[in-house]
Amino acid sequence: MITPAGPLEGEITISGAKNSVLKLMAATTLAAGVHTIYNVPDIHDVDVMCRLLESMGARTERRDGLVEIEIGDLEPVAPFALVEQMRASTAVLGPLIARFGRVELGIPGGDDFGHRPIDMHLTGLETLGAQFEARPEGVIGTTPGLKGAVVTLAFPSVGATENLMMAATLATGTTVIDNAAREPEIADLASMLNKMGARITGSGTPQITIEGVDRLEAVTHRVIPDRIHAATYMAATGLAGGEVVLREARYDQMDMVCQKFGEMGVRTSPCRDGIWVMGRERPTAVDLSTLPYPGVATDYKPFLVALLTVAEGTSIVTENLFAGRFKYVDELVKLGAKVRTDGNHAIIRGVERLSGGEVVSHDIRAGAALVIAALGATAETVVLDDGHIARGYPDLAGDLRSLGADVRVSAG
């Protein structure tokens, strides 16, 4: 329940990145021993990944922003009941088949915004010497031993890059991933793998090279800050106005989206503790397109669309990465937004203020976008959310309240 309460003021600390920590947790299956990961966000998806690892025989313990994972002789079977809850579960595919020579993976699930097959993951791993059999309940993979090869991705898929990079650490010989994803989360995973004893170069570039090693070791690692969280609060400041410091946020990992916020009139700047944000005037309409990193990420788009609903002028937003990621537009329209979609485009004619109402969250980022859109409305808004927001944000409502917003959560 969100009641407009004026500008936001203060500072919050950006937690560890959801899109990184889940892959780091999957990477622990590559090496026996006790791994410790710090700066772990208190989100539902981390709980799911812990349960997934435990189902295979690992021991996990969470406390005070860290997760401790003890890996021994695992049973490399990822059950459908857990995998269907979270697409990031597919990240265990590469490390399990590399270390154990076999893997069983339930059909991936997750947010409801279109079909995202794992064909590139499987094809890439097959290039390294794996074989997969499709069954109604998922896939079964086997290999007599992975061997290094050149893998050229048809698209710079983050998930495929991560799976291939993890698998290649224990392959014989050299693996080169061409057209690799360049996201900061890829570099974070490579950093942890190198601490474990891997030999990875080129992370953050379109070509990653991995020299296979015989074994890896358990390590301690700190998760990078969540750039999607930072963008959420930037958009919130743009909608409600005010001045906010996002502690721990990395400006160097958000160049393009900060540029877009600037074009809209939301000022951002790196500061000693993170990123300073100020929103004072009504935003200005802009056109934007989602692209692989370093372009504007598709996860940023719902926040940017929410901000553009109250911008002066007309904007066109183009989705180039995934189908079905405009489902929240109908909910924004219920709040008085003037938005229509045409294929992978959204045409947004800004209004001066949104109105309140009752809306429904369909996924993590859409839910957060509806909450921040309501900050600029004229009356109370109720966002009905079936646990989506908790999958990606430790305490979205609490963070916004700490900045002066009137946001309440009801279990009913």
MOQUI-V337487 format. One record per run of one state. SS is the DSSP state (~ for helix, > for strand, _ for the rest). FROM is the first residue (numbers start at 1). TO is the last residue. If there is no record, write none. Layout:
# MOQUI-V337487
ss:from:to
SS:FROM:TO
SS:FROM:TO
This chain:
# MOQUI-V337487
ss:from:to
_:1:1
>:2:3
_:4:7
>:8:13
_:14:15
>:16:16
_:17:17
~:18:30
_:31:32
>:33:38
_:39:43
~:44:55
_:56:58
>:59:63
_:64:65
>:66:71
_:72:76
>:77:78
_:79:79
~:80:83
_:84:86
~:87:100
_:101:101
>:102:106
_:107:118
~:119:127
_:128:130
>:131:135
_:136:137
>:138:142
_:143:146
>:147:147
_:148:149
>:150:152
_:153:157
~:158:168
_:169:171
>:172:172
_:173:173
>:174:178
_:179:183
~:184:195
_:196:198
>:199:201
_:202:206
>:207:211
_:212:219
>:220:222
_:223:224
>:225:225
_:226:226
~:227:240
_:241:241
>:242:247
_:248:250
~:251:253
_:254:254
~:255:264
_:265:266
>:267:271
_:272:273
>:274:279
_:280:283
>:284:284
_:285:287
>:288:290
_:291:295
>:296:296
_:297:300
~:301:308
_:309:311
>:312:312
_:313:313
>:314:318
_:319:328
~:329:334
_:335:337
>:338:342
_:343:344
>:345:349
_:350:353
>:354:354
_:355:356
>:357:360
_:361:363
~:364:374
_:375:376
>:377:377
_:378:380
>:381:384
_:385:387
~:388:392
_:393:395
~:396:402
_:403:405
>:406:407
_:408:412
